[in-house]
Amino acid sequence: MFCWRDAPRQFSGNVAIMTNFDRLSEYRIMWILVFFDLPTETKKEKKAYTDFRKALMKDGFTMFQFSIYVRHCASMENAEVHMKRIRNNLPKLGKVGILCITDKQFANIR
């Protein structure tokens, strides 16, 4: 029986070269979850809410539940880029939480 962790690694000198099997590891692939609760009482607050949601969707996030958006990332390095974009688009009012988990952890959501 084949197992991902038993996949052969190629070596070049002292540096291991990552194989396709390593890149597809369920511990390397990441998911970003963005939780937010933003005020929507005034026109200005509604616009900030809408702009934040549009920025998330433009960056590849999809709605998981109301006010919870998720995005799949190939690696932690890639996830850091998207989390930085979120931090750059934070509205002035309200609460926003960012959670980054592995593909293995995401698969265990019940």
Secondary structure as the mmCIF struct_conf table of DSSP 4:
data_model
#
loop_
_struct_conf.conf_type_id
_struct_conf.id
_struct_conf.beg_label_comp_id
_struct_conf.beg_label_asym_id
_struct_conf.beg_label_seq_id
_struct_conf.end_label_comp_id
_struct_conf.end_label_asym_id
_struct_conf.end_label_seq_id
HELX_RH_3T_P HELX_RH_3T_P1 TRP A 4 ASP A 6
BEND BEND1 ALA A 7 ALA A 7
STRN STRN1 GLN A 10 SER A 12
TURN_TY1_P TURN_TY1_P1 GLY A 13 ASN A 14
STRN STRN2 VAL A 15 ILE A 17
HELX_LH_PP_P HELX_LH_PP_P1 MET A 18 THR A 19
HELX_RH_AL_P HELX_RH_AL_P1 ASN A 20 ARG A 23
TURN_TY1_P TURN_TY1_P2 LEU A 24 LEU A 24
TURN_TY1_P TURN_TY1_P3 GLU A 26 ARG A 28
STRN STRN3 MET A 30 ASP A 37
BEND BEND2 GLU A 41 THR A 42
HELX_RH_AL_P HELX_RH_AL_P2 LYS A 43 LYS A 58
TURN_TY1_P TURN_TY1_P4 ASP A 59 GLY A 60
STRN STRN4 THR A 62 GLN A 65
TURN_TY1_P TURN_TY1_P5 PHE A 66 SER A 67
STRN STRN5 ILE A 68 CYS A 73
BEND BEND3 ALA A 74 SER A 75
HELX_RH_AL_P HELX_RH_AL_P3 MET A 76 ASN A 88
TURN_TY1_P TURN_TY1_P6 ASN A 89 ASN A 89
BEND BEND4 LYS A 92 GLY A 94
STRN STRN6 LYS A 95 THR A 102
HELX_RH_AL_P HELX_RH_AL_P4 ASP A 103 ALA A 107
TURN_TY1_P TURN_TY1_P7 ASN A 108 ASN A 108
#
